[in-house]
Amino acid sequence: MGNAPPHISTRPPGESTTRVPGPCTPGGRVTAAPPKPRAGRGVALTALCFLVCAALGLQSWTALRATGFDLGIFDQAVRAYAHVELPRSPIKNVHHEFPPGFSLLGDHFTPALALLAPLYWLWDDPRTLILAQAALFAAGVPVVRRIARHAFADATPRAARRAADLGGLVYALGWPLLNASYNGFHEVAFAVPFTLLMLERGLAHRYGATAFWAALLCTAKEDMGLVVGAYGLVLAVRAHRAGHRAGRATGAVLALAGPLVSALVLCWFLPAMGGPEGYYWSYGRLGTDPGDALAHVLTAPWVLLQVAVTPFVKVAMAAWILGTLALLPLGSPTFLLAVPLLAERLLSDNPNHWPVINHYDAFLWPILLTAALETLARLHARGRIRPWAVAAVALSSAAAVVLGLNLLVRPDAWRPSPDKRPLATAAALIPDGATVEADNTVAPRLTARTDVVIADGTPRGADWVLLRVNDRTFPFASTDEQRQRIELLLAHGYTKTWQQNGTVLLHRTTPTPIPGEHRPDRNSTPVREAVPDDVGVNLLLR
């Protein structure tokens, strides 16, 4: 298959005129090297992304919106890594009845978190994770700009620079990144830059580097191998069309290795680390286990569509995710990488997977934005880019305002609500090294200096208990349950040492046995979280 001649363009004064073979477009044509951007704009957009994401994360911390589930869990895990230990979280383990010493590597495959351990040698604080996540998200800005230049390599230098600028801006203020920042910290902090680097290196024909970033992506979470496998197929086809044997071979390896890694992690590694079989199986409408689900789908394939569209909030979720980029991702083969991640949520029975206010959409963001840029490049070649680009920028910007940017300009969003404010005051009264059962809302304030778990439906016999009684807190079903817990503890060895506006701090003064008291032991059976009825009924309900 013959290659088209390199695109020749007139460069502004001061830019290099050296011609080198450039990357191919998604269609496989060889083009000139992408024009170099103006560095100042890239730096400005990178700084903007970091500042916005860090501000939302720190705002959540200040306003007591960053909770034990999940910021406290990740903080305890990374702190363990910093002490050269396996990642363990008493918050996670005790609440879900995992045996003592259970490693979070048996819960999710996230060894990439160990890369953050050195930061805790500098500042041992949960806010380290908030800032690190903002930095990792911001690191994607220059990569997105390079992706845009690869996609628009056939366009004029001016058009390529505009694509890089707009792509970088839409990414930097992307509503999935804002949501993830608002919600504290998650492993998606690594998945975003690793995915972008894998995609960009593939477009640049740096296949060794592509495989390297693909391997690192598999360490971000156990299902990322499916994304790597899908990209392997896309890369192999593109490289075959361009006549690149190395790219075709790399794509074939990734297509096989990615799913294999996920399968090995799910079937061998997680169980070997103590992960209970089927703990996260959330596809009961398809079958009781993967084998049963596969048999069901093979005999009645229409069940996939039935499950994917009911309840209707799933349809709204897919429409929001794709609609905020004007459906542009659907025009590129790169969208194939998003299919496994979307299927996980559309077919899930877990209502936590359906709204668009959690961190799950951030896993999709690098894929969707890359696919959108590739589609825009083809539309530009046909002279039909303007309405689609305007629509994508307008819709994504509106979503960013609704799901994050508006909070930054609201003074009340920077302050704890009246029911939460006393929690921080009471937490400061708890001595270092104490065992604590804390309201989920304030638990991250105690992870660095106490042995803290969240207060839940089972008394744990801690030295101190800090809990609200006037406002429902996770995981209690009602404020009545919270009041009953306080009354039970006061009747069995605890003394009220501080109280204000419905927040109560108790100290255990006598070792009186508490009815129902329990701490997980070696024979404990992990339990799954009961999802409240109000979760998943509204696409934007926080």
C-alpha positions as CSV (number, residue, x, y, z in Angstrom):
1,M,0.0,0.0,0.0
2,G,1.6,3.3,-1.1
3,N,2.1,6.1,1.3
4,A,1.1,9.7,0.6
5,P,3.9,12.2,0.3
6,P,4.7,14.2,3.4
7,H,2.6,17.3,4.0
8,I,4.6,20.4,3.2
9,S,3.7,23.5,5.2
10,T,5.0,27.0,5.6
11,R,6.3,27.6,9.1
12,P,6.4,30.9,10.9
13,P,9.8,32.5,11.4
14,G,11.8,30.9,14.2
15,E,10.3,27.4,13.8
16,S,12.4,24.5,12.6
17,T,12.1,23.7,8.9
18,T,13.8,20.3,9.2
19,R,11.6,17.7,7.6
20,V,11.4,14.3,9.3
21,P,9.1,11.4,8.8
22,G,6.1,12.0,11.1
23,P,3.5,9.8,12.6
24,C,0.6,8.5,10.6
25,T,-2.9,9.7,11.0
26,P,-5.6,7.3,12.3
27,G,-6.2,6.3,8.7
28,G,-2.6,5.2,8.2
29,R,-1.2,8.0,6.0
30,V,2.3,9.2,6.7
31,T,2.5,12.9,7.3
32,A,4.9,15.5,8.4
33,A,6.0,15.9,11.9
34,P,3.3,17.7,13.9
35,P,4.1,21.5,14.3
36,K,5.5,22.4,17.6
37,P,3.2,24.3,19.9
38,R,3.8,27.5,21.8
39,A,5.1,26.4,25.1
40,G,3.5,29.1,27.1
41,R,0.0,27.9,26.3
42,G,0.8,24.4,27.3
43,V,2.3,25.5,30.6
44,A,-0.7,27.8,31.3
45,L,-3.2,25.0,30.6
46,T,-1.2,22.5,32.7
47,A,-1.1,25.0,35.6
48,L,-4.9,25.6,35.1
49,C,-5.7,21.9,35.3
50,F,-3.5,21.5,38.5
51,L,-5.0,24.5,40.2
52,V,-8.6,23.7,39.5
53,C,-8.3,20.0,40.5
54,A,-6.2,20.8,43.6
55,A,-8.7,23.5,44.6
56,L,-11.6,21.2,44.3
57,G,-9.8,18.5,46.3
58,L,-8.7,20.9,49.0
59,Q,-12.1,22.5,49.1
60,S,-13.6,19.1,49.8
61,W,-11.1,18.6,52.6
62,T,-11.8,22.0,54.1
63,A,-15.6,21.5,53.8
64,L,-15.4,18.0,55.3
65,R,-16.6,16.4,52.1
66,A,-13.5,14.1,51.7
67,T,-14.4,11.1,53.8
68,G,-13.0,7.8,55.2
69,F,-14.6,6.0,52.2
70,D,-12.4,6.5,50.2
71,L,-9.8,9.1,50.9
72,G,-9.1,7.6,54.4
73,I,-8.7,4.2,52.9
74,F,-6.1,5.3,50.3
75,D,-4.3,7.4,52.8
76,Q,-3.8,4.4,55.1
77,A,-2.7,2.2,52.2
78,V,-0.1,4.6,50.8
79,R,1.2,5.3,54.4
80,A,1.7,1.6,54.7
81,Y,3.7,1.6,51.5
82,A,5.7,4.5,52.8
83,H,6.7,2.2,55.8
84,V,7.7,-0.5,53.3
85,E,4.6,-2.6,54.2
86,L,1.8,-4.1,52.2
87,P,-1.1,-1.6,51.7
88,R,-3.5,-2.1,54.5
89,S,-6.5,0.0,55.6
90,P,-8.2,-0.6,59.0
91,I,-11.1,1.6,57.7
92,K,-11.8,-0.8,54.8
93,N,-10.9,-4.0,56.6
94,V,-12.9,-3.5,59.8
95,H,-16.0,-2.1,58.2
96,H,-16.2,-4.9,55.6
97,E,-15.1,-7.6,58.0
98,F,-11.9,-8.6,56.3
99,P,-9.4,-10.6,58.4
100,P,-6.7,-8.6,60.3
101,G,-3.7,-7.8,58.1
102,F,-5.7,-8.1,54.9
103,S,-3.9,-6.3,52.1
104,L,-5.8,-4.0,49.7
105,L,-3.9,-5.8,46.9
106,G,-6.5,-8.6,47.5
107,D,-9.3,-6.1,47.0
108,H,-8.1,-4.2,43.9
109,F,-4.9,-4.6,41.9
110,T,-3.4,-1.2,42.4
111,P,0.4,-1.5,42.8
112,A,0.9,1.8,41.1
113,L,-0.1,3.4,44.4
114,A,3.3,2.5,45.7
115,L,4.8,5.2,43.5
116,L,3.3,7.8,45.9
117,A,5.0,6.4,49.0
118,P,8.0,8.7,48.8
119,L,5.7,11.7,49.0
120,Y,4.7,10.6,52.5
121,W,8.3,10.8,53.5
122,L,8.0,14.5,52.8
123,W,4.5,15.2,54.1
124,D,2.6,12.5,55.9
125,D,-0.9,13.8,55.4
126,P,-4.0,12.8,53.3
127,R,-3.8,16.1,51.4
128,T,-0.6,14.7,49.8
129,L,-2.9,12.4,47.8
130,I,-5.2,15.3,46.8
131,L,-2.2,17.3,45.4
132,A,-0.6,14.3,43.8
133,Q,-3.8,13.4,42.0
134,A,-4.1,17.0,40.7
135,A,-0.5,16.8,39.5
136,L,-1.1,13.5,37.7
137,F,-4.2,14.8,36.0
138,A,-2.3,18.0,35.0
139,A,0.5,15.9,33.6
140,G,-2.0,14.8,30.9
141,V,-2.4,18.3,29.4
142,P,0.8,18.3,27.3
143,V,0.1,14.7,26.3
144,V,-3.4,15.6,25.1
145,R,-1.8,18.5,23.1
146,R,0.6,16.1,21.4
147,I,-2.3,13.8,20.6
148,A,-4.2,16.7,19.0
149,R,-1.1,17.5,16.9
150,H,-0.8,13.9,15.8
151,A,-4.4,13.8,14.8
152,F,-4.2,17.2,12.9
153,A,-0.8,16.5,11.3
154,D,-2.4,16.9,7.8
155,A,-3.9,20.2,8.7
156,T,-2.2,23.6,8.6
157,P,0.0,24.6,11.5
158,R,-2.5,27.1,12.6
159,A,-5.3,24.5,12.7
160,A,-3.1,22.0,14.5
161,R,-2.2,24.6,17.2
162,R,-5.9,25.5,17.6
163,A,-6.7,21.8,18.0
164,A,-4.0,21.4,20.6
165,D,-5.1,24.5,22.5
166,L,-8.8,23.6,22.6
167,G,-8.0,19.9,23.3
168,G,-5.8,20.9,26.2
169,L,-8.5,23.3,27.5
170,V,-11.3,20.8,27.3
171,Y,-9.2,18.1,29.0
172,A,-7.9,20.5,31.7
173,L,-11.5,21.4,32.7
174,G,-13.0,18.1,31.9
175,W,-15.9,17.3,34.2
176,P,-14.7,13.7,34.9
177,L,-11.5,15.1,36.3
178,L,-13.4,17.7,38.4
179,N,-15.7,14.9,39.8
180,A,-12.7,12.8,40.7
181,S,-11.0,15.7,42.4
182,Y,-14.2,16.6,44.3
183,N,-14.4,13.0,45.6
184,G,-11.0,13.0,47.2
185,F,-8.6,10.4,45.7
186,H,-8.8,7.2,43.7
187,E,-6.6,4.9,41.6
188,V,-7.9,6.7,38.6
189,A,-5.2,9.3,39.3
190,F,-2.7,6.9,37.6
191,A,-5.1,5.5,35.0
192,V,-5.6,8.9,33.3
193,P,-2.0,9.8,32.5
194,F,-1.0,6.2,31.8
195,T,-3.8,5.8,29.3
196,L,-2.9,9.1,27.5
197,L,0.7,8.2,27.3
198,M,-0.1,4.8,25.8
199,L,-2.3,6.4,23.2
200,E,0.1,9.2,22.3
201,R,3.1,6.9,22.0
202,G,1.1,4.7,19.7
203,L,0.2,7.6,17.5
204,A,3.9,8.6,17.4
205,H,4.9,5.1,16.4
206,R,7.1,4.6,19.5
207,Y,6.0,1.1,20.0
208,G,8.4,0.1,22.8
209,A,7.2,3.1,24.8
210,T,3.6,2.2,23.9
211,A,4.0,-1.3,25.4
212,F,5.8,0.2,28.5
213,W,2.9,2.6,29.3
214,A,0.4,-0.2,28.6
215,A,2.1,-2.4,31.1
216,L,2.0,0.4,33.7
217,L,-1.7,1.0,33.0
218,C,-2.3,-2.6,34.0
219,T,-1.0,-1.7,37.5
220,A,-3.6,1.0,38.0
221,K,-6.6,-1.4,38.3
222,E,-7.4,-4.9,37.5
223,D,-9.7,-4.1,34.6
224,M,-7.3,-1.9,32.7
225,G,-5.9,-4.9,30.9
226,L,-9.2,-5.0,29.0
227,V,-8.5,-1.4,27.8
228,V,-5.0,-2.4,26.8
229,G,-6.3,-5.4,24.9
230,A,-8.8,-3.2,23.0
231,Y,-6.1,-0.7,22.1
232,G,-3.9,-3.6,20.9
233,L,-6.6,-4.4,18.3
234,V,-6.8,-0.8,17.2
235,L,-3.0,-0.4,17.0
236,A,-2.5,-3.6,15.1
237,V,-5.1,-2.6,12.4
238,R,-3.7,0.9,12.1
239,A,-0.1,-0.3,11.9
240,H,-1.1,-2.9,9.3
241,R,-2.7,-0.3,7.1
242,A,0.5,1.9,7.4
243,G,2.8,-1.0,6.7
244,H,4.4,-0.9,10.1
245,R,5.5,-4.4,11.1
246,A,6.7,-3.4,14.6
247,G,3.4,-1.7,15.3
248,R,1.4,-4.7,14.1
249,A,3.4,-7.0,16.3
250,T,3.1,-4.7,19.3
251,G,-0.7,-4.4,18.8
252,A,-1.0,-8.2,18.6
253,V,0.9,-8.7,21.8
254,L,-1.1,-6.0,23.6
255,A,-4.4,-7.5,22.3
256,L,-3.5,-10.9,23.9
257,A,-1.5,-9.8,26.9
258,G,-3.9,-7.1,28.2
259,P,-6.9,-9.4,28.8
260,L,-4.6,-12.2,30.0
261,V,-3.2,-9.9,32.7
262,S,-6.7,-9.0,33.8
263,A,-7.7,-12.7,33.9
264,L,-4.6,-13.7,35.9
265,V,-5.2,-10.9,38.4
266,L,-8.8,-11.7,38.9
267,C,-8.5,-15.5,38.9
268,W,-5.2,-15.9,40.7
269,F,-3.6,-12.8,42.2
270,L,-6.5,-11.3,44.1
271,P,-7.5,-14.7,45.6
272,A,-3.9,-15.4,46.4
273,M,-3.8,-12.1,48.4
274,G,-7.0,-13.1,50.3
275,G,-9.6,-11.6,48.1
276,P,-12.9,-13.4,48.5
277,E,-14.3,-15.1,45.4
278,G,-17.1,-13.1,43.7
279,Y,-16.9,-10.3,46.2
280,Y,-17.4,-7.6,43.5
281,W,-19.6,-9.7,41.2
282,S,-22.4,-7.1,40.4
283,Y,-24.0,-8.8,37.5
284,G,-26.7,-10.9,39.0
285,R,-29.2,-10.2,36.2
286,L,-26.8,-12.0,33.9
287,G,-25.9,-14.9,36.1
288,T,-24.6,-16.0,39.5
289,D,-21.0,-16.0,38.4
290,P,-19.0,-15.4,35.2
291,G,-19.5,-18.9,33.8
292,D,-23.3,-18.7,34.4
293,A,-23.4,-15.2,32.9
294,L,-21.6,-16.4,29.8
295,A,-23.9,-19.3,29.3
296,H,-26.9,-17.0,29.7
297,V,-25.6,-14.5,27.2
298,L,-24.8,-17.2,24.6
299,T,-28.3,-18.6,24.8
300,A,-30.2,-15.3,25.2
301,P,-27.9,-12.5,23.8
302,W,-30.8,-10.0,24.0
303,V,-30.4,-10.0,27.8
304,L,-27.4,-7.7,27.4
305,L,-29.6,-4.9,25.9
306,Q,-32.3,-5.5,28.5
307,V,-29.9,-5.1,31.4
308,A,-28.0,-2.2,29.8
309,V,-31.2,0.0,29.5
310,T,-32.9,-0.7,32.8
311,P,-33.3,1.2,34.9
312,F,-33.4,4.2,32.5
313,V,-30.7,6.1,34.4
314,K,-28.2,3.9,32.6
315,V,-29.4,5.3,29.3
316,A,-29.1,8.8,30.7
317,M,-25.6,8.0,31.9
318,A,-24.4,6.9,28.5
319,A,-26.1,9.8,26.8
320,W,-24.4,12.3,29.2
321,I,-21.0,10.7,28.8
322,L,-21.1,10.7,25.0
323,G,-23.3,13.8,24.6
324,T,-20.9,16.1,26.5
325,L,-18.5,15.6,23.6
326,A,-21.2,15.9,21.0
327,L,-21.0,12.2,20.2
328,L,-17.7,12.7,18.5
329,P,-15.9,9.7,20.2
330,L,-18.2,7.4,18.3
331,G,-16.5,8.4,15.1
332,S,-13.1,6.9,15.9
333,P,-11.9,3.3,16.4
334,T,-10.3,4.5,19.7
335,F,-13.8,4.5,21.2
336,L,-13.4,0.7,21.3
337,L,-11.2,1.1,24.4
338,A,-14.1,2.6,26.3
339,V,-16.5,-0.3,25.5
340,P,-15.3,-2.6,28.4
341,L,-15.5,0.2,30.9
342,L,-18.9,1.3,29.8
343,A,-20.2,-2.3,29.7
344,E,-19.0,-2.8,33.3
345,R,-21.3,0.0,34.4
346,L,-24.2,-0.5,32.1
347,L,-24.5,-4.2,33.0
348,S,-23.9,-3.7,36.7
349,D,-26.5,-4.2,39.4
350,N,-24.7,-1.8,41.7
351,P,-26.4,1.6,41.7
352,N,-23.1,3.3,42.6
353,H,-22.0,2.7,39.0
354,W,-24.9,4.6,37.3
355,P,-24.6,8.3,38.2
356,V,-22.0,10.6,36.6
357,I,-20.8,12.2,39.9
358,N,-18.3,9.6,41.0
359,H,-14.7,9.0,39.8
360,Y,-15.6,6.3,37.3
361,D,-15.9,8.6,34.3
362,A,-12.4,9.8,34.7
363,F,-11.2,6.3,33.5
364,L,-13.0,7.1,30.3
365,W,-12.0,10.7,29.8
366,P,-8.6,10.1,28.1
367,I,-10.1,7.6,25.7
368,L,-13.2,9.7,24.8
369,L,-11.2,12.9,24.3
370,T,-8.6,11.2,22.1
371,A,-11.4,9.6,20.0
372,A,-13.1,13.0,19.7
373,L,-9.9,14.7,18.5
374,E,-9.4,12.0,15.9
375,T,-12.9,12.4,14.7
376,L,-12.6,16.2,14.5
377,A,-9.4,15.8,12.4
378,R,-11.3,13.8,9.8
379,L,-14.2,16.4,9.9
380,H,-11.6,19.1,9.4
381,A,-10.3,17.4,6.3
382,R,-13.8,17.5,4.9
383,G,-14.4,21.1,5.9
384,R,-17.1,20.3,8.4
385,I,-15.3,20.7,11.7
386,R,-16.7,24.1,13.0
387,P,-20.2,23.1,14.2
388,W,-19.0,19.9,15.8
389,A,-16.0,21.5,17.6
390,V,-18.2,24.4,18.9
391,A,-20.8,21.9,20.1
392,A,-18.2,19.7,21.9
393,V,-16.5,22.7,23.6
394,A,-19.8,24.2,24.6
395,L,-21.3,21.0,26.0
396,S,-18.2,19.9,27.9
397,S,-17.8,23.4,29.3
398,A,-21.4,23.5,30.5
399,A,-20.9,20.1,32.1
400,A,-17.8,21.3,33.8
401,V,-19.6,24.3,35.3
402,V,-22.5,22.1,36.6
403,L,-20.3,19.4,38.1
404,G,-17.4,21.4,39.6
405,L,-16.4,24.9,38.5
406,N,-19.5,26.5,40.1
407,L,-18.3,25.2,43.5
408,L,-15.1,27.1,43.3
409,V,-16.9,30.5,43.3
410,R,-19.4,29.7,46.0
411,P,-18.2,30.9,49.4
412,D,-20.4,28.4,51.2
413,A,-18.8,25.5,49.4
414,W,-15.5,26.3,51.1
415,R,-16.9,25.9,54.6
416,P,-18.2,22.8,56.4
417,S,-22.0,22.7,56.8
418,P,-23.2,23.5,60.4
419,D,-23.7,19.8,61.2
420,K,-20.1,19.0,60.1
421,R,-18.3,21.9,61.6
422,P,-18.1,20.5,65.2
423,L,-16.5,17.2,63.9
424,A,-13.2,18.9,63.2
425,T,-13.2,20.6,66.7
426,A,-13.9,17.3,68.4
427,A,-11.3,15.4,66.4
428,A,-8.6,17.7,67.6
429,L,-9.4,16.6,71.2
430,I,-8.6,13.0,70.5
431,P,-5.0,12.1,71.7
432,D,-2.4,10.7,69.3
433,G,-2.1,7.0,69.1
434,A,-5.7,6.3,70.4
435,T,-8.1,3.8,68.8
436,V,-11.1,5.6,67.4
437,E,-14.4,4.9,65.8
438,A,-15.1,8.1,63.8
439,D,-17.9,9.5,61.8
440,N,-17.0,8.7,58.1
441,T,-17.0,12.4,57.4
442,V,-14.1,13.2,59.7
443,A,-12.1,10.0,59.5
444,P,-9.4,11.3,57.2
445,R,-8.5,14.0,59.8
446,L,-7.4,11.2,62.1
447,T,-5.7,8.6,59.9
448,A,-2.2,10.2,60.2
449,R,-2.1,10.1,64.0
450,T,-4.6,7.5,65.4
451,D,-5.7,4.0,64.7
452,V,-9.1,5.0,63.2
453,V,-12.0,3.0,61.7
454,I,-15.4,4.4,60.8
455,A,-18.3,4.1,63.1
456,D,-20.8,1.6,61.7
457,G,-23.5,-0.8,62.7
458,T,-21.1,-2.8,65.0
459,P,-19.4,-1.5,68.1
460,R,-15.7,-2.0,67.9
461,G,-14.7,-1.2,71.5
462,A,-12.4,1.8,70.6
463,D,-11.0,4.2,73.2
464,W,-12.9,7.1,71.6
465,V,-16.1,7.4,69.5
466,L,-16.9,10.5,67.5
467,L,-20.3,10.6,65.9
468,R,-23.1,12.9,64.8
469,V,-26.7,12.2,65.9
470,N,-28.8,14.8,64.1
471,D,-27.7,14.1,60.5
472,R,-27.4,10.7,58.8
473,T,-23.8,9.6,58.1
474,F,-22.5,6.7,56.1
475,P,-23.1,3.8,56.6
476,F,-26.0,4.2,59.0
477,A,-29.5,4.0,57.6
478,S,-31.0,6.6,59.9
479,T,-30.2,9.1,62.6
480,D,-32.2,6.9,65.0
481,E,-29.5,4.2,64.5
482,Q,-26.8,6.8,65.4
483,R,-28.6,7.9,68.5
484,Q,-29.1,4.3,69.6
485,R,-25.4,3.7,69.2
486,I,-24.6,6.6,71.5
487,E,-27.1,5.5,74.1
488,L,-25.7,1.9,74.0
489,L,-22.2,3.1,74.5
490,L,-23.1,5.5,77.4
491,A,-24.8,2.5,79.1
492,H,-21.7,0.3,78.7
493,G,-18.5,2.0,79.9
494,Y,-18.4,5.2,77.8
495,T,-18.5,8.8,79.1
496,K,-19.5,11.9,77.1
497,T,-16.6,14.3,77.1
498,W,-17.7,16.8,74.5
499,Q,-21.0,17.7,72.7
500,Q,-22.0,20.4,70.3
501,N,-24.8,20.8,67.7
502,G,-25.5,17.1,67.5
503,T,-21.9,16.0,67.5
504,V,-20.9,13.7,70.4
505,L,-17.4,12.6,71.6
506,L,-17.3,9.6,73.9
507,H,-14.4,8.2,75.8
508,R,-14.3,4.6,77.1
509,T,-13.6,4.9,80.9
510,T,-14.4,1.3,82.0
511,P,-14.0,-2.0,80.1
512,T,-17.7,-2.9,80.4
513,P,-18.6,-5.5,77.7
514,I,-20.7,-3.9,74.9
515,P,-23.6,-6.0,73.4
516,G,-22.7,-6.8,69.8
517,E,-19.1,-5.7,70.1
518,H,-16.9,-7.3,67.5
519,R,-13.6,-6.9,65.7
520,P,-12.8,-9.0,62.6
521,D,-10.6,-12.1,63.3
522,R,-8.9,-14.7,61.1
523,N,-12.2,-16.5,60.5
524,S,-14.2,-13.4,59.6
525,T,-16.2,-13.5,56.4
526,P,-16.1,-10.3,54.3
527,V,-19.4,-8.6,53.8
528,R,-20.6,-6.3,51.0
529,E,-21.9,-2.8,51.5
530,A,-25.7,-2.4,51.4
531,V,-26.4,0.4,48.9
532,P,-29.0,3.0,50.2
533,D,-32.2,3.3,48.3
534,D,-31.5,6.8,47.1
535,V,-28.3,5.9,45.3
536,G,-28.6,5.5,41.5
537,V,-32.0,7.1,41.1
538,N,-30.6,10.4,39.9
539,L,-27.8,11.0,37.4
540,L,-26.4,14.0,39.2
541,L,-27.3,13.3,42.9
542,R,-24.4,13.7,45.2
